[in-house]
Amino acid sequence: MLERPTTLYRALERTASQYGERDAFICQSDRLNWNEVLAGTRRVAAALHASGIRKGDHVGIMLGNGATWLQIFFACATVGAVTVPVNTRFKTDELQFCLKQADVKMLFFADQFLGIDFVELLTAVEPAFEGSLPGAALPELRQAVMVGNGPCPAGAGRYVDFLARGESVPAGELEAAAGQVEPGDVLLMQFTSGTTSFPKGVMLTHANMLTNAWAAGQRIGARYDDRYFSIRPFFHVSGSTLSVLMSLVFGCCLLTLPKFDVAETLRIMDVERCTLTSGNDTIFLMMMGHPDFDRNKLHLRGGWAAAGPEVMQQIRDVMGVDGVCNAYGQSEASPNVIMSSWDDPFEFRAHGWGLPHPGTEVRIVDEETGQVLPPGGQGEIQVRGWHVMRGYYKMPEATAKALTPEGWLRTGDLGEMRPDGRLRMVGRLKDMYRVGGENVAPAEVEETLHAHPAVQMAQVVGVPDARLGEVTAAFVLLKEDKHAERQELIDWCKARCANFKVPRYLDIVESFDNIGMTGSSKVQKNKLKAHAIELFGLGGVKAADGGKA
């Protein structure tokens, strides 16, 4: 139990002392117990210390999920450095912005990942990789370490040589560095997804993330003997906090993969007898829609999902997993704001009704007037408490916009609250669109389509319309063995939701990958909208007054 705020390294020491020989982490060929995780962390931390990394320095990790990512993260925390997780899907502009904005001093990177040559990508960002660092493009980047056996650029060193640097560091020197780290120090700088602009670096402390992992784990009923499979990428805060740190705090074994392979995910869940899992609606729908899916090979008792009622119902009925909780959060809140509890009635869990964590507050505010709304009203979710970020790195104006003077985080999400204090998120305010003056949350229409027996996944956006301002455009992925016509799906919606929500445009797709997926397996709404405008020939349409096109 996390009795009081602590640091990551102290939490790791405690977990290793309690569960040292038990499985801690499994990813492909990586299989470590907690004693091995601690020993590996100390080895990497010693090498960081020998390389001149000190408390407060920013260290980037540009790797896929694996033991190396995990131990570099833990090692940075040990010496007080700030981890900057780098999204492995970033292209040159995003990568340069992230590394420069975050003042990354040292970078760990893979030689290649998912078919991407990271050496070529980094050299395009900073030509000094071909010679010696630092360079003109990234003047703060002094050291780079390549993980992998490919050709190493002259400006970087190999991981094995980096580790050798730490062999002469005395244990007492490393312990002294760890002793200088406090729970309120920044642990990680999480870059937000940046769907409409360049991302912002969210500063999260040891206390923010570890307490959030503990609180969320309490809600799903995590235990030391659980085997927790999570495909969430570690560069995403649901991967670092709600996967890596949840496993650390409770001492359970974390299982993952470098990339989401549905067949391999199902195989691991069976062979390793996983008891908990996590994901969003996309991840669960892809598992249930795969030819290899067999509910009799699942050993799951629960976990958590960021999903709507229809998908939650399918998780219960199709997967046969009764104890999955519903989660809502965002990076700025470490990330979990509310989560239903494993022993809540299913109706609460299915519809996303959860309570704030102890010591935190949530309120619903009218976006236009700023007035706090009574139970039943819909408005912006605002939160305050120990899970709220320190702020955005080097972005004081953005920080002031996100945080009120009283410390309330403006989430930008639409929610509602019950008289008993339970809250649910209704939709993203930035994703909302207006059809003839009526607000439409994409999730509402997506839920209606998900209820169709042939639909595996649906994604909805608003597109410009000369008369109504905006109208609904839907993209639907069908289950492998099912068939449905476009008009059939539109008629399905007509019978089940208000006319203004019914898709004007609908396209049946084979995949969303070519349109744009985030690293956390979410469809990027801005890219989907741009695709819809081009596909349906709406580039020249001028929206009527009141639209948001």
N, C-alpha and C positions, 0 to 999 in steps of 0.2 A: 504493500500500500504506500502511496505517495503522501506521507504525513505532512510535509511542508515543502516549499519550493527548494529545489536542489539544482545541481549542475548535471549535465549529461554524463560526465566522467564518473561522478560519485554514484549516479544511478547505475552505471555499467558495473562499477566495483561491487555494489550491493547485489545486483542480479547474478553476477558471476560467483559471488560467495554463497548464494543460496542454491543456484541451479547449474553450477559449473559444468557438470558432465552431460547435461541434457542438451538435446538439439536446440540450436539457436537460429541458424540460418541455412537455407537450402536454395540453391539456384544453379541448375544444370550440374556442372562438376564440382561446384562449391558446396561443401557440407561442413559446417562448423558448429562446435558446441560453444557454450558461453565462455569457458576458459580460453578457448582458441580465439574467440572474438576479442577478449580483453588483451591477450598477448599480442595479437596482430595490431590492435589499436595502439598499444604502447610502442610497438616497433615503428609504425608510421609516424606517431607523434614525436618520437626521438629524431627521426629523419627530418621532420618539419622544423624542429627546434635547431637542429644542426644546420639547416638551410637558412636560418635567420628569420623564420616566421615567428612573430611574437603576438601577444594579446592585442586584438583589434585589427590585425591584418586581414585582408580579404583574399580568400582562396577559392578559385573556381573549380568546379568538377563537371567535366563534359564527357560523361560515360553513361553507358546503359546500366540498368539494375544489375547488381552483382556484389560479391564480397568486397571488391576493391572500392567501389563507391561507398559502401557502408563503413568500411574501416577508415577511409580518408575523412569522411564526415565526423566520425567519432574522434579521430585524432585531432582534427582542427578544433573541436570542442574542448579537447583535453588541454591544449596549449592556449586556449582563449581566442583562437582565430575565428573569423566569421566565414562560414561556408556560403558560397554563391553557386547554387545549382544552375547549370546551363542547360536549357532545353535542347535536346539532341536533334530537334527538327528545325532549329533556327537556321536561316539563310544568312548571307553575308551582312546585310544591313542590320538585321536584328542582333546578330552575334557581336558586331562591332559596337552597337549601342549598349548592349548588356555589359560587355567587358570593360568598356570605357566609363560608362555611367557608374558602375559599381567599384571603380578603382581596384580592379583585380590585380593583385601583386604576384600571385603564383597560380598557374593553371595546370590542372591534370586533364589530359585528353586522350581519347582512344585514337589509334591509328586510323581505324575505320569502324563504322557502325551502321547497320541496316543499309549497306551498299553505298554509304556516303564516305568519301575520302576526307577525313577531318584535317589531315595535313594540308591538302590542297585548299580546303575552305579557310583554314586559319591563315595560310600564306596570302590568300586573296585579301583578307582583312588586315593583316599586319605583315608586309613584305620582309620585315626583320627576322621572321621565322627562318628564312633561308640563310641568314648570317648570324647575328647575335642580338639578343634582346638587351635593353628596351629599344623600341623603334619609335618613329614619329607618330604613327596612328594610335598606338596604345602605350603612352609614355610611362604609365605606372606598372606595366607588366614586366617584371624583372626576370622571372623564371618560368619555364614550362617543362612539364614532365609527360612523356608519351607512354601510354600503356598499350602494349601490343608488340608484335614481332616485325612489323613492317619497317620500311626505310624511315629512319629518324632524321628530321630536319636539323641543320647545324645549330639552329637557335634553341633547340630543346635537348633534354637528356632522357635517358631511358629509366623506366621505373625501378628496375633492379639496381641501377647505380644510385638512384635517389635513396633507396632503402639502406644501402651500404653506408651512407653518410651518418646514419644514426647509431651505428654500432658502438661508437666510442662515447656516446652521451651517458653519463652516470644516471642511475635510477633516481638518486636524490635530486638531481637537477630537473628532471622531468616532473617529479612530484612537487617541487617548488613552483614550477610554472603552473601546474594544475591547481595548486593552492591559491593562486592569485585570481582564479576565475570565480565569478559570483553569479547567482541565479538571475540577476537583473541584467547581466551582460548580453549583448546581441549574439545569438547563436547562428542565425541563418538569415540571408537576404533573399527573399522569394520574389522573383519577378512575376508580376501578374500577366495574364494571358495576352493582354494588349490587342483585343479584337478590333478596336476602332482607332488605336493610336499606339505609339511605342509604349512598351510596358514600364511599370514603375516598380522600384525595388522596395519591397515591404520588409521592414526590419522587425524580426521576431526574436525574443529572448529565450534563454534556457527555461525560465519559469513559464513563459507563454506556452511553449510547445510541449514540455514535459507534463505540465498540469492539464493541458488540453488532451493529450494522449491518455492520461490516467482517467480523466472525467468521462471521455467518450468510451473508453474500455469498460468502465463501470456500467455504463448504459447497455452495452451489448453482452455483459456478463463474461468478459474475458478472464481466463484462468491460466495458470502457469503450464498446465498440461495440454493446452490447446495447440492445434496445428493450423496456423492462420495463413491461408493463401490470399495474396493481394497482387494483382497485376498493375496496380497504380504505379506510374513511373516515379522514381525517387526524386526527380527534379521538380515534381509537383508536390505541394504541401500536403495533399492527402496521402502521398507516398511517404514523405519524410515524417510527418507527425502521426497520421492515423494508420501507418503500416510499420515503419521502422521503429519509431519511438513507442508506439503502443506495445509492440513485441518486447522492447527493452524493459518497459516499466512493469509488465506483468510476467516477464520471463518465459513467454511462450515462444514456440518456433515459428519463424516467418519463412514462407515459401513464396518464390516469385520467379519471373522470367525476364530476360532482357527486352522482349517484345511480346505483344499479345498474340499468341497463337492459340486459337480456340481449341483445336484438337489436343494440343499438348497440355493446355490448361485442364481440360476434362480428364486427361490421362493422369496428370499429377494429383488432382483432387482425389481420384480413386486410389492410385497406388500408395500415396502418402497418407491416406485416410484423413484428409483435412476436415476440421470441425467448424472453422469460421472462414468467411470470405467477405469481400467488399467490392463495390463497383457502382457505376452509374447505370441508367436504364439501358444504354447502348451495350454495355458489357454483358449484362444479364440476358438481354434479348438475343445477342449473338450466340451465347452459350446454349440457350434453349432451342435456337433455330438450327443448330449444327447437326449433321447426320450422325455424329458419334454420341450425341447426347443420350444418356440413359439414367433416369432418376435412381435406378436401383444401384448405380455405381457411385452415388454420392453419399457421403457420411456426414454432411453438414448439419449442424444444429442451429446455426445463426450467423450473425455478422451485421453488416450495415450496407445500405444502398441509398443513393441519391436518385430516387425514382418516383414516378407518379403512381396513383392508386391502381391503374390497370396492370402495370408491370409488377407492382408489389403483390397483386393477386395472383399473377402468373408464377412468381417466385414461390408462393405458397402452394398453388395447385399443381403446376407443371413440374417444378423442381422438387416439390415436397419438402421445402425448408420453411418451417413455421415460425422460427424465432428471429427473422431478419428485422432490424430496426431501420427507421427512416432518418436520414441525416440532412441537415442544411448548414451551410457555412460558406466562408470565403477566405482567401489568403490573409486578408487584413485582420482576421479573428483567429488565426493560428491553426486550423481553419474552422473548427466546429463551433457553431453558435447554439444550436439545439439538436437534440437527438431523442427519439422516442426510446423507451426502455424495453428490454427483452421480455419483461413480464407485463407490459401494457396490453390491453385488449387489442386484437388484430385491427379493428376498425381505426383506432388511433394511429397505429403504425402504418397502415395502408395509406391513409390520407395525410401523413406527414405531421400530425399533431404531436409536438414534443415540448418539454419544459426546458427553460434555460438551466445551465449548470449552476450549482451552488456558488454564490459569490459573484454572479453576473446578473445583469439586468437587460431586459428587452422591452421596447415600446414601439407602438405603431404611430406614425406621424403623417399628417396631411402634407403632401409634397408642396402644395402651393401656399398654404397658410402657416405651416410650421407648428400647428396645434397638435397636441397629443390626442389621439382618437380613442373613444371608448371601445369596449369589446364589441366585435362584430363589424367594425369599420375596416376598410382596406386602405392601406397607405404604405409609406416607406418603413421598412424594418430598420430600427436603430438599436445598437447594442453598446453596453459599457461593462467593463470589468477586467479581470486579470488576463483574459485572452486577447485583448485588443493590442494591436501593433504599437511599436514605439513611434512609427511614422514612416514616410517614404524617404529613402536615402537621397539627400541633396535636392529635395523637391519640397521646399517649405510651403509654397503656394498650394500645391496639390495636397499636402498634409493638412493645411488649414481648411481646405475645402472638404476633406474627408472626415475630419474630427471637429466636433463643436468645441467651444471653449470649456464646456462642462465635461468633456471627455467622451461624448457619444460618437460612435462610429456610424456615419451615414452609409448604409450598405448599397443603396441604389436598387434594392430589391423590394418587390411588392409582397406584403404579407397581411395576415389577419390574426386576431387573438380572440380566444374564448374567455368567458368570465372566470374560468378557473386558472387562467394564466398560460394555458397551452397556446402555442403559436404554430403557424405553418406558413411556408413561403408559397405564394401563389404564382409568381413569375418574376422575371428580370425586368425592371422598369425600362432598361435600355432596349430590351427585346420587344416591348409592348408596341402595338401599332393601333391606329384608329381607323375604323371602317365606318364612314358616314357619321362620325362623332362618337361612335361606341368603341370603348377600349377592348382590345382582344389580347389575351395572353397566349402565345404560341402553345404552351403546355396544355391548354384546354383542348385545342383541336387535335394535338398529337395524341392525347389520351383517348379521344373518341376513335381515332384511326387505329390505335393499338388494340382496341377491343375487337376489331374485325379479325375473324379466324385466319385470314390469309396474310395478314400484315406482320412482318417481323419488326420493322422499325419505321417510324414516320418523323419527319422534320418539317416545321412550318415557319414561314416568314411572311411579313407584309410587303407587298409590292405596289408601286404607284398606280393610281387609277384617276382618270380625269374627272369623274363624277363624285366618287366616294372618298377621295384622298388616298386611301390604300385599300387593298383587298387581300384575301388570303391566297397564298401559293403553297402547295404541299408537295413534298417529295417522299415517295414510299418505296421501301425495300420489302419485297415479298419473301415469305418462307420458301425454302428450297423446293418443297413438294406441293406448293399451293399456287393457285392462279386466281387473278382478279382483274377485271377491266377497270379502266379509268373511271368511266361513268358509274360503275357499280360502287366504287369507293366514295364518289361524290354523293351519290344517293344515300349511302350509309350515313354520311355526315348530316345530310338534310333531314333525315328521320330522327336525329339524336341531338342536334344542337341548333342554336338560333341561326336564322338565315344569314345574318351578317358575318358569322364565323365560318360558314361553309366555303371550302376552297373554290375560288374562281378558276384557278389553274392547278393542275395536278399532273405530276410526272412520275412514272414508275421507273426506278433506277436499279442498276445491278450492284452498285457500290457507292458509298459516300467518299471513298478514299481520294478519288480524282477531283472532288469538289473542295475538300479541305477539312481534315480532322486535326484536333489538337493532340498533344502527346498523352492526354488523359482520356482519349477515345471519345471526345465530344465533337460534334459537327460545329464548325465555326459559322455562326449565323451571318456575319458580314459577308463572308465568301459565298455562302449559300444564296444570300439575297442578290449579290452581283451576278451569280450564275443564273438565277431565275429571271432577272431583268434581261439578260442577254438571250436566254433560251426562249422566252416568251415574247421577245421583240418589244420590250417596254422602255427602251432607252430614250425614246423621244416623248414619252408620256409626261405631261405636266400634271402633277397632282392638284386636286382641288384644294381650296383653302381649308385648313384644319387637318390636312394630311401631314405625314411626317416623312414623305419620300425624299 
